[in-house]
Amino acid sequence: MNGTAAIFRGVRKPFELREFPLGDPGSGELIVEMIRTNVCGSDLHIWRGDTDMAKMGVAYPIILGHEMVGRVLRAGRGADQDALGRSLREGDRVVWCYYAPCGKCRACLRGQNHACMMSLASLVRPCEMPPHFVGGFATHYLVRRGQKVFKVPDEAGDAEVAGANCALSQVVFGLGKAGLTFGETVVVQGAGGLGLYACAVAKEMGASRVIAIDAVPARLELAKRFGADAVIDVGGTEPRARIEQVKTLTDGWGADIVVEVVGSPAVVPEGIKMLGRGGRYLELGNINPKQTYAADPSIIVGNNISIHGVSLYEPLTLERSIDFIARARKRLPFDAIASHVFPLAKIDEAFERADVFAHSKDAVTRVAIGLKEN
């Protein structure tokens, strides 16, 4: 039996649909039939060449896509339960940690498998070697031993749950690492997919006030629906004015936490200045290497500011994200995170559209590849 993958062969090159044999799942492995995969910002960065995988030693072709949900097709020996011991059967919907830590490096041995460099390497292995299906833009995916799997509850829809992995889990884990506590104030720089989730999660964790900042008015309106108490439109304003507006909205003190999910180094100095004394800057969006910004370290030292850089997440975070979606789906528009859905055969159009939307005044935050949605 074969499956089809949209393989990526280099910067801005057309994707190629290619068939590969599925094979049989090994011990502890699952073959999953894909339902939906969102186009994450990191996928766009690789497609554009902002993150040049070839220069980082990655051998093309590869299969992109990691923000996904699927349905169990076949289970290998010992793969009949999810990470929490719940029974798994053919047809059950699942999400899984898209990375596979090595378990042997210093980061893994000190309990920080989200910091394992092999975790990142596991996302971009060449697809021409078995097991082939290790990316979300395909009809199937082989979940390997070591990738934690969680069963999706019936009350969570396909469109809602796809974003749990990675965007929602990233902000849940990041805000936890930044130590958000009840009654604190949070500024979210950027109201794209991660930013909308950050607004919702911050309110769920007890933030007294959440302020969203973006240049797209429609996204700011959507941020309000996700829990933002106030919004700041970047258009026509200067950094100094935005900083003063944040201070005014936080009783003159400044924010306790600022979350960067724009993905632009230029916003970092502004965000740091929005913090009050003892504040924490949570850096999630800037993943492209060799991009820099000018900074005044005395602000960090003088105001006792901490900077937290967070990549990936701990496995249980994914289960908590699914639970949050199931509990909050009736009051939060999770299905609005991705506004355009394309079939796998039109993946080139999907990426081109996502690239245009990233620089437009459209409200879209995610484009998705839908395969077998309910």
Phi, psi and omega in degrees: 000135180250159171234171182240137178233147172266103187268145182257124187249000179150170187305121177057017174278148178300143173292153178240123176279123184222142177269142174225152175290139180286322184071191180249143177292139176279184180300128179078009183250158177233140165261121185249135172273121186289143177252312185202140174225123178279151173274105181281159177302325179292327174299317179297319180300318180291317180298319180286334186098004175301319172251104184271100184294327180298319179290342178268006175093009180278132179269121176280159002275158178228168175248119178277178175101124181212355179261093201209166174216146181213183183232134182299125176258310178215144181241136174281175181300131178081008180249035183264010177222153175275186186295340179257013176083011179277140185299137175244133178230164175303131180098345178292138175279141183218155164236159185210152175297122188282355180246161180228101180292155184283332180079002186237340183283173183297322179298313179296318184291338175262016174082022180240061184293344174291342180263003181291128179294332177291338176300316179289320180297330182292346182277338191231040178281147181303136186273352181281346175262143177303145013270016173066299192272082181235023175219158189281340181274071183199169178282340183218166179213137175261110177277115185274162174303134182102342174270116184288132184247139179228133179287139181267128179292153183300328185284352179261122182282163181301312182297326181286318190276341181302322182284354178298332186232092031240339193303308183295314180297326180297315181284327175300311181293318181297314180295328174294317179295326179282353174076035178301129179236165184304131175089358180278165180254144185228133171251133179246112178274102181110125181245040170279204183303307180296322181295319178296316176298320181298321177299312182295315183292319179300317178294320179297327181276000173105013177299136180282329179212132177240129181241122180256140181236130178197166179262356183251109182306320181296324177291324178294323175296320177293324178300323177299321179292337178266008172115357179295131179277333179212154179228152178233121179273121182294329184303125176078008180240160177255156180308317181301318180293321179293321178297316179295325178294319177297317179300318179297318182287349180241035176059033176082358187269317190108164184286153173281323178223136169242130181252123178262114176226023175282321184086021179236125178300334185298335184274350186296309180302321178297315181297320179297322180288346177279350182279146170278177179298135182078011182285168181234133178257119183258112183261110179240333193270332186274097183249353181276130181287157172067021171254133188231174176212157176275136184223154174250099184298338182296333177293320180294314182290309185296327181260008179054048182270141176249143176244126181244114173263126186229126176234140182061200186196166175282146187306319184296339177302323181296318177296319179296325178294317178298317180298319179299316179299314181297323182281326190254002188298335182278343180247348179237136186276064182303327183289352178273355181299320176247117186262347181228131182238132181237151172287162181303323182296342180249034183295328177299315178297323180298314180291321178296319178294317179298322180294318178295314182298329182296340182239018184245180177265019179280154183279356186298143177241330178218144167252145184233153169256113181259128182251301180220061180284151177287000000 
